[in-house]
Amino acid sequence: MQATQELGLSAKDLSVYYGSKQAVRDISLDFEKKQVTALIGPSGCGKSTFLRSLNRMNDLISGARVTGEIWIEEDNILDPKVDVVLLRQKIGMVWQRPNPFHKSIYENIAFGPRYHGIKNKKQLDEIVESSLRKAALWEETKDRLHQSALALSGGQQQRLCIARSIAVKPQIILMDEPASALDPVSTAKIEELITELKQDYCIIIVTHNMQQAARVSDKTAFFYMGDLIEHDHTQKLFTNPSQQQTDDYISGRFG
Ligand SMILES: Nc1ncnc2c1ncn2[C@@H]1O[C@H](COP(=O)(O)OP(=O)(O)OP(=O)(O)O)[C@@H](O)[C@H]1O
C-alpha cells in the first residue's frame, strides 16, 4: 500500500501501545492533500497518540511502541531506515501551547532552514519573510524581527510556531489543539490561517472543540477508546453520522 498522488498521508492498521496498554487500535485512515482533517473524540481516546505517531514523535516516549504502516509518497515512515530529522521536515508539528525558541523572531524562523543547510543570508531573509507572510504575521513583526519572540502575544507566538513549521517546506502539518490555549480573537485568526494554509498543505488537527472542527475541516475522524469509529466529510459526520456512538458524542450525550 502506498500513498497516491492525491493522498498526503495514509495510515494502515496503525496501533500504538504504552507498555502493555493499547492506546490506538488498528486504525487505517487516509489524509488528502489540500484538505484539513479534524480528529475528535473524548479525552483519552488516543487522538494525540495517533497524531504524534504520524511524525514519529512517539519514538521519544519510553515504552511506546507503534505497529502498522504510515505511507507518505513511497516511504513507510515507520521503517527504521527512515531519517527522522528529514521526516519531521516533511511532516511539521504545531503543539497546544506556543513554544517559540528563546531567540529573536527572525532566528525562530531561520533556525530550521539553516539546520537543513541554507546559509545564504539573502535566501534566509526571503524564507523568513515568506513564512511570516503565510502565517499572517509579517505586518505585525516586520519592524521587530530581531526582538525576542517571547515578547509576542500568545496568539502571535502560535502563528510564529506555524511560520516556523512552514519555513522548512513541509508537505503535512500536524496540529495538536493549536488554539486551545488562546483567546477567541487569536483562535479566530488561527482558524482563518488553517483555511488559508490548506491551499498548500495537508493539515491534520486534533481539537476538543466540535464547532472548531466543523468550521475548519473538510473531513472529520471520530475516535473512541482507541478505535476509529467514523471518518467522513465533516458536514455529513456532524449532521448525519452513520454510527450511533458518533451521534451520541456530537449531540453531547457523553464526553
Ligand atoms: N506517555 C504516555 N505514557 C503512557 N500512557 C499514555 C501516554 N500518553 C497517553 N497515554 C494514554 O494513552 C491513552 C490515549 O491518550 P491520548 O493523550 O492520546 O488521548 P487524547 O484523545 O489525545 O486525550 P486528550 O483529548 O485528553 O488529550 C490514554 O489512556 C492515556 O492515558
The ligand as an SDF file (V2000), in Angstrom:
LIG
                    3D

 31 33  0  0  0  0  0  0  0  0999 V2000
    3.2240    8.9800   27.5650 N   0  0  0  0  0  0  0  0  0  0  0  0
    2.2430    8.1200   27.8950 C   0  0  0  0  0  0  0  0  0  0  0  0
    2.5080    7.0390   28.6540 N   0  0  0  0  0  0  0  0  0  0  0  0
    1.5280    6.1620   28.9800 C   0  0  0  0  0  0  0  0  0  0  0  0
    0.2440    6.2890   28.6070 N   0  0  0  0  0  0  0  0  0  0  0  0
   -0.0820    7.3470   27.8550 C   0  0  0  0  0  0  0  0  0  0  0  0
    0.9000    8.3280   27.4650 C   0  0  0  0  0  0  0  0  0  0  0  0
    0.2850    9.2760   26.6990 N   0  0  0  0  0  0  0  0  0  0  0  0
   -1.0070    8.9030   26.6390 C   0  0  0  0  0  0  0  0  0  0  0  0
   -1.2380    7.7620   27.3200 N   0  0  0  0  0  0  0  0  0  0  0  0
   -2.5240    7.0500   27.4760 C   0  0  0  0  0  0  0  0  0  0  0  0
   -2.9960    6.7100   26.1830 O   0  0  0  0  0  0  0  0  0  0  0  0
   -4.4020    6.9300   26.0780 C   0  0  0  0  0  0  0  0  0  0  0  0
   -4.6610    7.9210   24.9450 C   0  0  0  0  0  0  0  0  0  0  0  0
   -4.1450    9.1960   25.3390 O   0  0  0  0  0  0  0  0  0  0  0  0
   -4.1110   10.4460   24.3370 P   0  0  0  0  0  0  0  0  0  0  0  0
   -3.4240   11.5530   25.0440 O   0  0  0  0  0  0  0  0  0  0  0  0
   -3.5920   10.0070   23.0390 O   0  0  0  0  0  0  0  0  0  0  0  0
   -5.6670   10.7410   24.1910 O   0  0  0  0  0  0  0  0  0  0  0  0
   -6.3790   12.0480   23.6590 P   0  0  0  0  0  0  0  0  0  0  0  0
   -7.6040   11.5760   22.9730 O   0  0  0  0  0  0  0  0  0  0  0  0
   -5.4320   12.8720   22.8730 O   0  0  0  0  0  0  0  0  0  0  0  0
   -6.7510   12.7650   25.0160 O   0  0  0  0  0  0  0  0  0  0  0  0
   -6.8940   14.3440   25.3280 P   0  0  0  0  0  0  0  0  0  0  0  0
   -8.0040   14.8080   24.4780 O   0  0  0  0  0  0  0  0  0  0  0  0
   -7.2250   14.3700   26.7860 O   0  0  0  0  0  0  0  0  0  0  0  0
   -5.5720   14.9740   25.0070 O   0  0  0  0  0  0  0  0  0  0  0  0
   -4.8480    7.4230   27.4380 C   0  0  0  0  0  0  0  0  0  0  0  0
   -5.3320    6.3180   28.1650 O   0  0  0  0  0  0  0  0  0  0  0  0
   -3.5890    7.9580   28.0640 C   0  0  0  0  0  0  0  0  0  0  0  0
   -3.6180    7.8370   29.4650 O   0  0  0  0  0  0  0  0  0  0  0  0
  1  2  1  0
  2  3  1  0
  2  7  2  0
  3  4  2  0
  4  5  1  0
  5  6  2  0
  6  7  1  0
  6 10  1  0
  7  8  1  0
  8  9  2  0
  9 10  1  0
 10 11  1  0
 11 12  1  0
 11 30  1  0
 12 13  1  0
 13 14  1  0
 13 28  1  0
 14 15  1  0
 15 16  1  0
 16 17  2  0
 16 18  1  0
 16 19  1  0
 19 20  1  0
 20 21  2  0
 20 22  1  0
 20 23  1  0
 23 24  1  0
 24 25  2  0
 24 26  1  0
 24 27  1  0
 28 29  1  0
 28 30  1  0
 30 31  1  0
M  END
$$$$
